[in-house]
Amino acid sequence: MSIEQKIFGSLPDGTKIHLYTLTNTNGVRIQAMEYGARVVSIQVPDRKGNLGNVVLGHDTLEEYLADGDFLGAAVGRYANRIAGGKAEIDGTLYSLSQNENGNTLHGGFQGFHQKAWRLKCSNNDDEAPSITFAYRSADGEEGFPGNLDVSICYTLTTDNALVIDYTAKTDVSTLVNLTNHSFFNLTGDPARDILSHELQIHADFVTAAGEGLIPTGELVPVAGTPADFRKAKTIGQDIRANDPFLRQCNGYDHNFVLAGEPGRKKAAEVYDQSTGRVMLVFTDMPGMQLYTANGFSEGVCANGGVPLQAHHALCLETQFFPDSPHHANFPSAVLHPGEVYRHTTTYKFEVRK
């Protein structure tokens, strides 16, 4: 077990960004850095015992600074979309940053993914090394009310799981919806697509969405639709189906309503037959966004200079539902003073022989 630290690069203002490597007794390695509290790499074995990086990343800090780059990032204050950049909280209407077609996406123009977090603490535990990043989002940042103190702890367990614990407190009622935006490719090769990955999602419904991917408030059954992953199927099986939403998005960009009682539950399982790698997702959040990396800006590259292409990764972002402030039937994302926002998501890696 170990934690190593090195300088990954410097921001334009001279702030040094450190990269931390956590290693367990199985040789599994997870790297995370202070810029955007990002997961930079996850090295896990295939069925032959060969390690491979199963998340997309960049070779340099400068590449992560590009607008719209969310690889591995912590997302907040509010992951996903808020319609019209407006939200009423405890009777007060707030105007938020409108950074996507008049709506608020992933926290605004300068979301948590573009902030220099600080290392709050590290624990070089013999059983489960961990690091915790912290950030204070000032009152009024991107229009959100209240000073919000956020901590994100990454723990690497002995059974090859990345556990992400989120904590937040505020001094004024505000919205909080935090997630991680890692782009997974279990082949370990960013030049290969993920269409042959088998995916199972424990959800009977998705939140219907209209123009701009804004929810209508309706919960739509997945039965009989391309979004039915209740039984494992390859991502590519229905991604080209004659479905208006799939055509609009060039793939999946759906929020799934996770089945089961409130509390920690298994949300999804992903399997890559070519390597034997399996990823299990557990969370205590009510929703999860499946995004099949439906497009990248031209010239953007993964590690090793490999050009990023559509459908070469998938994201499984655990979250409150998109646009929850405008839908009383959605779980509330409001955090009040004196309360503590807590959310845990686990990505556990296994191998099928």
Secondary structure, DSSP 8 states (H G I E B T S, - for coil): -EEEEEEEEE-TT--EEEEEEEE-TT--EEEEETBTTEEEEEEEE-TTS-EEE-B---SSHHHHTSTT--TTEEE-SB-SEEGGGEEEETTEEEE----BTTBEETTSTT-GGGSB-EEEEEE--SS--EEEEEEEE-TTGGG--S-EEEEEEEEE-TTSEEEEEEEEEESS-EE-B-EEE--B-TTS-TTS-STT-EEEE-EEEEEEE-GGG-EEEEEEE-TTSTT--SS-EEGGGTTTSS-HHHHHHTS-EEEEEE-SSSSSEEEEEEE-TTT-EEEEEEESSSEEEEE------TT-B-GGG-B--TTS-BEEEEES-TTGGG-TTS---EE-TT--EEEEEEEEEEE--
